């Protein structure tokens, strides 16, 4: 077996999994203001950005070879419904228009949820102490129509509401956006790996947690059922979130479905690597590329990662 490992040229010739900048998606967190860059302490290298700086970061990602960004709005004004998410002049809407004006070729993905926009931090309308599924679906329709009007290329619903893909598909189709695809967070777990993200998105729940609507980390077969429902409702992509502790499910979805599979390399996964690298315990670049390559080897066609722009630069060397 060592014969084909002897030189770098031989290793390249027989390499089974090739990680490319085309596989990567760069998340961006958008805040009000001008010239604002607020570093996220728990996510080294990540910052909340005002619209103008987000346009620059999107272009930097594009120049590195990354084809897409996904946008998360972090408003200062919130209410019980998250109505700022469907405002025509909302943060993600404004950023989408600005990115498209600067470079129409960049693919803009809009995260579709309410946790960043609600004053209680949950992913929908609260009734009797929990998120009400069906009234939340109505608001998802309002949100995606507004985002599509602004020019978003892909809708990525992340709230794990039952029937969310069907509701979004209907709303888009009824408003002449039938060509806008849906990248469903089909398999999203109630994970402890999300902690740093909640710092970046200001989306920690004010009470309770999200275990009544996000998946139990112990369940695998349920992931297939979730994905089957979303496919039947019209999903164009399927996502697994988090990625690193759920490689088995990335593989299961890849084998079960013909749709492109996305994996979200989440904030906690990033933070652990950054902390170890800061202490000199690991080779940061090698570990990042090994981590992303392993996600692709498991079956991910696309990887949402905070390292997208940086990793793309390394891959272009």
PyMOL commands that set and color helices and strands:
alter all, ss='L'
color gray80, all
select helices_A, chain A and resi 2-5+8-13+21-23+51-64+83-86+91-102+133-150+164-174+192-201+221-233+244-256+267-278+284-298+308-315
alter helices_A, ss='H'
color red, helices_A
select strands_A, chain A and resi 24-30+37-39+47-49+68-73+107-112+126-127+130-131+154-157+181-188+237-241+260-265+302-305
alter strands_A, ss='S'
color yellow, strands_A
deselect
rebuild
show_as cartoon
